[in-house]
Amino acid sequence: MTKRVGMGLVSVIIPVYNQPTLIQACIESVVAQRYRKYELIVVDDGSTDQTHSVLTALAEEYSELRLFKQVHQGSAAARETGRLNARGEFIQYLNCFERIGPEKLSSQLAAFSLAPDVNIVCGVGSFSIDQVDTPWSNGAMVFLFPALLTTRCWRTGAPLYRREFIDQLGPWLDLKADETHEYEARMASAGAVVLLIEESTSSRVSEVAELSSTPLDTPILLAERCRAYARVFQLAQAYTKHEDTPNQISAEDWSNYSSTLFDFARHCALHGMTTEARAMLTLSIEANGRKSPKHRLFIKLVGWFGWRAAARLFQRRV
């Protein structure tokens, strides 16, 4: 059965796990929006502290808040629960540690009304594809590849999306790390164009969240990161095969991504994760188009000493 979409309605989707203070601040920034036609979907991803009781109280206070609770599965699964239950014409993803200014939705929706063919609107101050600030202008139209081979272009809460476009991407993958990078690479592979607007009230991250980031170099999370980066590589390849690809990926871009994949291979080898190390090394060579001297040296070291010792030796050599 086709779900009825509320015209002009924005579905704000927020996953949360054990963050009662941050989620309250996030929700309060949403209900302070000047644009009032929205629904607030909060997915409690199996919190074990007082988060759910805080959410229950907030749901009684704010009628626009729709609360869902599920067994702990990770933020990707929580966002997917939100997406499947969303009723809006537009989708706003937020992390529980983000807050948005009161004009965010109204300014981005105004831009959508003037650009019917655009699927993503983002504030100029929230968008970056370089290590240094780029002087983007109001009304600029930009593409996500090849930038996404290097890094994400925005914080999760910065863009606003057309729901129709989001549904075309399919479900969030069950990734426990870098799931947003993979998801945005799907947008890029689909040829998404981002409209940049002057917007001083973009998303910002709580200082508490900045100080409590989870390390991503444990074997389990490292394996998840490898899955995500392998997907980004596949999506970038698919993007280059489109006949009407507007923004080609250069040999230098592929070489840089090859280095990133090689670093993953080496880190996996250091952790004794030979299956993942082998897979990432293969992708690194494929991204580069051939075996580089670095690849050849590492392969020789693996043959002589094994994966873990080769990674240690290579690290010392370079």
C-alpha positions, 0 to 999 in steps of 0.5 A: 500500500502506498503511504500518503505523503503530506504535501509541505510536511517535513519529517525530522528523523532523529535516532538516539541511544542513551543520550537524555540530555542531548536529545532534549536539546535537539528536540527543543531546537526542532520545535523552535522552528519558524516553519510549523508544518513538520513531524518529529520522529524520534527512534529510541534505539534500545536505550538502557538509561533514562532516555526513554522516560525523557522522550515519553515526557517530551512526547506528552508535551509536544503533539508533533513528536512521534516516538518509536522504540526498538531493540538496539541495532545502531543508528542506521537501523534507527534512521531506517525505522524513521524513514519507513514511518515518515509521512512528509514530502521532505526529510530532515535527518538529525543526530541527537547531538545536533541542534538547528537554528529556527530559520533552517527549515523555512529557508531551505523549503523556500529554496526548494520552491524556486528549484523544483528539479533540485533534490538537496538544499544545504546552507553555504556555511555547512558545505565543504569539499576541501580541507580549506574553506571554499567561498561558495556563493548563494545559488551555487549548484554542486556535485558530491563526487569526487569530493566524497572519496575524500570526506563527507561534505556536511554534518548529518543535519545540514541538508534537507532532502526531497522525500521522493529522492530519499526513497529512490536510494533504498534502505539504510544499510546495516552498518555500525560505522560510516553509514552516513558516508555510504548513504551520501555516496548513493546520493552522489552515484545517483547524480544528485545536485546540491543547491547551496543557499545563504543560511546562517542557522545551519546545524551545529554539534554540541560541545559534549558530543565533540568530546565523547566521540567513539574510537573507530579503530577496534576490530569490529568497527574497523571491519564496518568501516571497510564495508562502508568504504568498499561500498563508496568505491563501488558507488563511485565506479557506478557513477563514472559509468553514467553517460551523462556524468557531469563531474568526472573522477580524475586519476588523481582522485582515484589515486588518493582514494587508493591510498585511503583503501591501502591504509585500511588494508594495513590497519586490518593487517595490524589487527590480524584481520587478514580477510578484510586486509586482503579485500581492501588491498585488492580494492586499493590496487583496482582504484589505482588502476595498477599495482604501485611500488607501495603495493608491490612492496607490501605484497612481498612483505606479506609473502615473506613475513605474513600480514601482521608483520608486513604491516608493522614492517611497512609502517616502519619503512614509510 
